[in-house]
Amino acid sequence: MAIGTYTEVKNALRNWSERQDLSDTLLEEVIFLTENDASSRLRVPAMENMVELAALDGAVPIPSDYLELRRME
């Protein structure tokens, strides 16, 4: 079963849960929370980047696309 749209995701959740009474608002919240959880746990090489940072007055500016520190040398 291919899921191609946001509406199909919500319908698949309704079918999987066997609950047709779930509101769109509740399903959207579940999807949002699941996306956030997955995004914080899953990393792929395309999301990684190496940068050189220079300390200014003992502090290092954090890049705007920063997700998490993997290694510092």
Backbone as a ProteinNet text record, in pm:
[ID]
protein_1_A
[PRIMARY]
MAIGTYTEVKNALRNWSERQDLSDTLLEEVIFLTENDASSRLRVPAMENMVELAALDGAVPIPSDYLELRRME
[TERTIARY]
84.9	0	88.9	81.2	159.7	81.3	151.8	91.9	161.3	85.1	145.9	106.6	1.7	-42.9	-62.5	-70.3	-93.2	-227.8	-327.7	-460.2	-453.5	-375.6	-359.6	-288.3	-195.7	-129.8	-233.5	-316.4	-420.3	-517.7	-558.6	-650.6	-585.3	-456.9	-385.5	-376.2	-355.8	-354	-489.3	-594.9	-730.1	-753	-714.2	-733.9	-649	-523.3	-432.4	-481.3	-530.2	-574.8	-714.5	-782.2	-920.5	-1009.8	-980.9	-1058.4	-1097.7	-1219.3	-1267	-1308.7	-1308.7	-1351.8	-1237	-1115.4	-1001.7	-1013.9	-1003.1	-1016.9	-891.5	-908.3	-793.1	-691.3	-739.2	-649	-562.5	-621.5	-546	-445.3	-487.1	-396.5	-282.2	-310.7	-205.3	-104.3	-152.8	-62.3	24.7	-35.4	40.4	148.3	112.7	208.5	320.7	286.4	384.6	482.2	429.3	514.7	602.6	548.7	627.1	738.5	708.6	812	923.5	886.9	988.4	1073.6	1011.1	1084.9	1180.2	1131.5	1215.5	1329.7	1300.2	1402.7	1513.3	1478.7	1580.8	1661.6	1609.8	1678.8	1754.6	1702.3	1758.7	1851.4	1968.1	2063	2116.2	2130.2	2187.3	2305.5	2400	2519.5	2488.9	2380.5	2347.4	2318.6	2287.2	2257.3	2383.6	2497.5	2621.3	2702.9	2776.7	2859.7	2976.8	3092.4	3208.9	3232.9	3254.6	3283.4	3396.6	3470.4	3570.3	3511.2	3516	3460.7	3571.6	3569.1	3667.1	3599.1	3664.6	3609.7	3631.3	3528.5	3534.8	3501.5	3597.3	3577.6	3530.3	3587.9	3555.3	3425.9	3361.7	3236.4	3247.4	3173.8	3172.7	3031.8	3018.4	2884.9	2833.9	2709.4	2650.2	2586.7	2619	2559.7	2406.7	2339	2192.3	2132	2205	2153	2202.2	2250.8	2303.7	2195.4	2226	2134.3	2191.7	2315.4	2380.1	2528.2	2607	2750.6	2781.9	2858.3	2896.3	3036.9	3125.8	3264.9	3332.3	3421.4	3498.5	3646.1	3728.3	3873.3	3946.3
-118.4	0	123.9	200.6	323	439	518.5	637.9	756.8	838.2	947.1	1086.3	1099.1	1232.2	1235.9	1355.5	1376.2	1318.1	1333.9	1277.9	1126.3	1065.4	920.1	873.6	953.3	921.2	920.1	1023.9	1030.3	913.3	879.9	767.8	635.1	619.9	497.8	485.7	597.1	594.4	554.5	607.8	570.2	419.9	370.8	228.4	141.1	177.3	99.7	94.3	208.3	214.7	155.6	130.1	82.8	179.6	310	415.1	519.2	518.5	616.2	747.6	751.3	870.6	968.5	939.2	1028.6	1152.7	1268.6	1394.4	1422.8	1503.8	1546.5	1618.7	1699.5	1774.6	1679.8	1575.6	1479.2	1404.8	1362.9	1292.5	1382.1	1508.2	1602	1620.1	1621.1	1631.7	1506.5	1390.2	1264.8	1263.9	1304.5	1308.1	1406.5	1524.4	1626.5	1574.5	1515	1464.2	1349.1	1263.9	1152.7	1203.3	1302.7	1361.2	1422.4	1494.5	1556.3	1451.1	1344.9	1238.9	1170.4	1136.2	1070.7	1161.4	1288.2	1383.2	1397.4	1387.9	1401.4	1273.6	1160.4	1032	986.7	1018.5	966.7	1067.9	1021.6	1105.5	1024.8	1088.7	1025.4	1110.3	1051	1126	1259.3	1265.9	1391.8	1504.8	1471.2	1572.6	1620.5	1553.2	1586.2	1686.1	1766.9	1868.5	1896.6	1920.8	1957.7	2107.3	2175.1	2318	2350.7	2454.9	2508.1	2632.4	2636.4	2749.8	2815.5	2946.7	3021.2	3078.6	3060.1	3112.5	3263	3332.8	3477.1	3504.8	3557.8	3585.4	3461.6	3345.9	3222.6	3156.4	3205.4	3147.9	3118.6	3020.1	2982.9	3003.6	3081	3099.8	2967.7	2934.6	2810.1	2836.8	2753.3	2771	2759.8	2829.5	2831.1	2694.6	2608.7	2476.3	2367.4	2406	2312.6	2218.1	2086.9	1987.1	1927.2	1876.8	1823.8	1808.1	1811.3	1794.8	1645.8	1606.1	1465.7	1443.3	1533.4	1519.4	1654.7	1677.7	1801.8	1765.5	1827.9	1802.5	1930.5
0	0	0	-104.5	-114.6	-53.5	24	83.8	21.5	-50.3	-124.6	-80.9	-1.5	39.8	191.5	243.5	386.6	428.8	345.2	373.5	379.6	291.6	294.1	421.5	473.1	600.3	711.8	716.5	820.8	809.1	687.6	668.3	707.6	675.2	713.2	864.9	933.9	1080.4	1136.8	1078.4	1122.5	1102.7	985.6	955.6	1047.2	1066.3	1150.3	1294.8	1343.7	1482.7	1501.6	1388	1392.2	1469.4	1453	1520.1	1416.2	1374.8	1277	1343	1477.7	1549.4	1576.7	1530.9	1555.4	1467.9	1529.9	1455.3	1374.4	1270.7	1190.9	1278.6	1372.9	1461	1542.5	1598	1676.7	1588.6	1470.7	1380.7	1334.5	1309.3	1269.9	1383	1506	1620.6	1633.4	1615.4	1620.4	1512	1392	1281	1312.4	1361.6	1395.9	1502.2	1608.8	1716.7	1668.8	1583.5	1529	1439.1	1354.9	1268.9	1352.7	1458.1	1544.4	1613.3	1662	1728.9	1631.3	1513.8	1414	1370.4	1352.3	1309.8	1413.1	1540.9	1644.3	1662.6	1618.2	1634.7	1511.4	1395.1	1270.7	1205	1170.4	1097.8	980.2	867.8	749.8	705.1	631.9	591.2	521.9	448.7	379.6	477.7	603.4	704.1	776.2	750.8	820.7	741.1	814.5	752.5	845.6	788.5	868.5	850.8	961.1	955.4	1051.8	1019	1109.6	1172.9	1304	1376.2	1457.2	1462.5	1540.8	1665	1778	1903.6	1909.7	1953.2	1972.8	2118.2	2193.5	2336.5	2412.2	2377.1	2447.4	2404.5	2300.6	2252.5	2103.3	2059	1917.6	1863.6	1755.6	1697.9	1639	1665.8	1617.4	1480.9	1381.9	1248	1253.7	1165.2	1166.4	1133.6	1061.6	1027.1	1122.8	1239.3	1338.4	1391.2	1393.6	1449.2	1576.4	1569.3	1688.7	1661.3	1767.8	1758.9	1753.9	1655.9	1645.4	1698.2	1663.5	1708.4	1703.4	1797.7	1799.7	1814.4	1734.3	1741.3	1771.1
[MASK]
+++++++++++++++++++++++++++++++++++++++++++++++++++++++++++++++++++++++++

